[in-house]
Amino acid sequence: MPYAKCTSFLLLLLACLLPAIAIAVQPLQPWLDSASPGSRIRLPPGIYSGPAVISKALTLEGDGQVIIDAGGSGTVLTVKANDVSLRGLHLRASGDSHDAIDSGLHVEGQRILIENNRIDDTLFGIVLHSTGDSIVRNNRIRSKAFAAADRGDGLRLWNSSGNLIVGNDIAEIRDITVSNSPRNRFVGNRVYDSRRAFNLLFANRSLIEGNTLERNSTGIIALNSDGVIIRNNRVMHAMDASGAGIAVKETSAALIIGNDIVHCAYGIMADSPMHPINRIVLIDNRVAHNVTGIYFYGEKGGHIALRNRFESNIWQVAMASTGDPLNDTWSGNYWDDYQGFDRNGDGVGDTPHEIYTYADRIWLETPPAKFFRNSPLLELLDFLERLAPFSQPDLVLRDPAPLINRPR
């Protein structure tokens, strides 16, 4: 009798454990293969093994209780179909091959919805390859625990356009790379503790709006990306030696408006527009507590700066060029170091705000001298040159209508 009771107990225990064991080891691919096109799969809670491939239109949901684990090999989940929706999944443990672009999710299709997923311990996060009219929303993305340069991109777009990337939490990745991918929108994302938050290359007419970028080596780089709009972002603590809040290079007709750029090595960096009739326009930005507020290089000018706030930067504006500074337009900016009056009370200074280079030219023309910026020696040399110039100082900018009061 005791033997029978013991046997019954063991059988009951085994019956209880078998479903959990089955869930823990079952592969995902049979679920995908057996589904009809256009169907909705709501996976039972548990762990599913990858890699797996979706090759038909369907909806895959996990309600936050489903883990898809690739076991450290390849890409966790690949989509090669149109009209696919992925929600509430936890994708983890991809391979670590940069050549194979091992990732949490690799997508090749149109009208894809990726929302409320968690992706971690994957080399690359989400890869959109020839993908259009898709939405990537409210996902949490982390790379593998490697050095920044050895990680993969948290989000990688190639030959993809018309996509909306919104509300994602992305950290501890290499970059967000947007290559040969025009007309994408990046709205309300948070990117931090990474190398480059946004790295745009041939990404014409991209919109980067309302994002928070913190503690990255560089906030936003736009290279050969004409018509880019960078609007209402908060970029903070990009303090690597060459780190910039926003950098624009070989790009025409860029609009940088309403951004808060705080505590960066360079607040904004830009060369001259590629075409003489185009402009790089800066409006209503707050540039504060940076080593250098704005750094322009290139000989053709072509910059317009209106109603910006310059506060507590070690150097407000610097230029490394031999061009005419009057090729740039400055008007209505607020300068916290403006030394003038407003006798008629119209809110505009009576005299223009002008910035000249004195000893500053040393570190502009000899980059290794940057190490000594703000040192007592250079401060003394700069003071003596301003007191009794022994060489003709160079005009950096002239703002004919500086604001007296800090704009809201």
Beta strands, then each sheet from edge to edge (+ up, - down):
strand 1: 39-42
strand 2: 46-49
strand 3: 52-54
strand 4: 58-69
strand 5: 77-79
strand 6: 85-92
strand 7: 103-107
strand 8: 113-115
strand 9: 118-120
strand 10: 124-129
strand 11: 135-137
strand 12: 140-142
strand 13: 155-158
strand 14: 164-166
strand 15: 169-171
strand 16: 175-179
strand 17: 185-187
strand 18: 190-192
strand 19: 196-201
strand 20: 207-209
strand 21: 212-214
strand 22: 218-223
strand 23: 229-231
strand 24: 234-236
strand 25: 244-249
strand 26: 254-257
strand 27: 260-262
strand 28: 266-270
strand 29: 280-283
strand 30: 286-288
strand 31: 292-297
strand 32: 303-306
strand 33: 309-311
strand 34: 315-320
strand 35: 329-331
strand 36: 334-335
strand 37: 353-357
strand 38: 394-399
sheet 1: 1+ 4+ 2+
sheet 2: 1+ 4+ 6+ 8+ 11+ 14+ 17+ 20+ 23+ 26+ 29+ 32+ 35+
sheet 3: 1+ 4+ 6+ 9+ 12+ 15+ 18+ 21+ 24+ 27+ 30+ 33+ 36+
sheet 4: 3+ 5+ 7+ 10+ 13+ 16+ 19+ 22+ 25+ 28+ 31+ 34+
sheet 5: 37+ 38-
end
